Amino acid sequence: MKNSKSKYILITIVLCIAALSIIGCSNNQNKLPGNNQDSTTPTPSVTPISSSASTLPTTTTEPTVTPEPSPTPITATLVSAGDCVIHDDLQIAGKIEGEDRYDFTHMFEEIKPFVEHADYSIVSYEGAATNNRNDYAGFPYFNCPPEMFDAFKYSGFDLVNNANNHQLDRRVKGMLETRENVRQRGLDIIGAYDGEDVRYIIKDLNGIKVGFMAYTYGSNGNEGLLTAEQIAKHLAFFDRPRMEKEIRELEENADITVVLMHWGHEYWRKPNEQQISLSNDLFEWGADVILGSHPHVVQPTEIRTVNGETKYIIYSMGNFLTNQWHEWFDDPKDKKWLREDSILVTIEFLKDPETQKTVINKVKHIPVWVSREGVGTNNIIHRILPIPTRDYYDNSAYPEELIKKAYESYDRTLDYFTDYERE
């Protein structure tokens, strides 16, 4: 019995140990990764790691692509002024007392900021400017000290247009000497030639190629002293077949074509039939801008659409610097005070860098008045006064009567131009 009892106890102990082992294994199984029986305790998944490098997980990073910026449109500004006709009083006003020297820069002080900001600026000069100090004169055969070109340079002008009816006032020799004096000041000149070379000018303005050509109706009969060959060699007179050939050629080589025209009836405030007819042809041949001079008064501006392109014309910019003051004349019916008025034209061109197409983007006009203080005395002061607004000179140091006349000029000029901005 004792042995049987001992055996029973031993069996019981073995069974208890086995039962405890089973219970322990069951509890440990609930703690193994991947067992989700306990939903309240999140268990991370385990990815087996192989010793082979090829099975390592890889992270792919997409490269950041920076979009190409759109090319910025290119712009360039052109400024153009009217006629400079240098009468005797203007030359006297520029003479330095006691010296063989002239200085005209004081006449341009007010207009200078409106000219020098442009990428390229044009002024029309009528007459000769030779080196013979004993040969200077005003009307009717103009010859001015070449120091006038120093004043042009000082104020910011780049191109002198010499295609006009007074360019032969000192014959061809004087015209070519004038051309040389312009170039010595670092200025370009157009309208006076010495050969059959290309007569137009192309300037690269910020990447925009702007071409210039100039023509005149005649030279006050002085061309009668020249042969037809000499006229063709030295001058640019109205000749439709030649003009068409030259402008079409210029248009092919430039982004914008600007034509300077000396034309029309003096003192007429409207263009004549020849101006209108020629402007139609010039635009058809490829001109984009026409800048007119000669009438000595302001004539209207126009924006036209020709063959789907925007074109601009001012038939006459008026007198930029002269001594044609209305106090000279007694007859008020002639309205001689209109000869004191002018317009400074500013044109902005825009070039699309993708299409390479260049257009007229903006046109702005500033009325200009030539003041003349000291009438009837030996102390005459001429000033070219821009008048961008009718209150521009309020509270200025200028005499009240002078400013009153400037604003009167502004008022009578306003109806002759319209500013333009491309939509």
Secondary structure, DSSP 8 states (H G I E B T S, - for coil): -HHHHHHHHHHHHHHHHHHHHHHHHHHHHHTSTT--S-TTS---------S-GGGS-----------------EEEEEEEEEEEE--HHHHHHHB-TTSS-B--GGGGTTTHHHHHTSSEEEEEEESB--S-TT--B-TTS-B--THHHHHHHHHT--EEE--STTTTTTHHHHHHHHHHHHHHTT-EEES--SSSS---EEEEETTEEEEEEEEES--TTGGGGS-HHHHHHH--B--HHHHHHHHHHHHHH-SEEEEEEE-S-TT-SS--HHHHHHHHHHHHHT-SEEEEESSSSEEEEEEEEETTEEEEEEEEEBEEE----GGG---GGG-GGGGGEEEEEEEEEEE-TTT--EEEEEEEEEEEEEEEESTTSS--EEEEEE-SSTTTTTT-SS-HHHHHHHHHHHHHHGGG---EE--
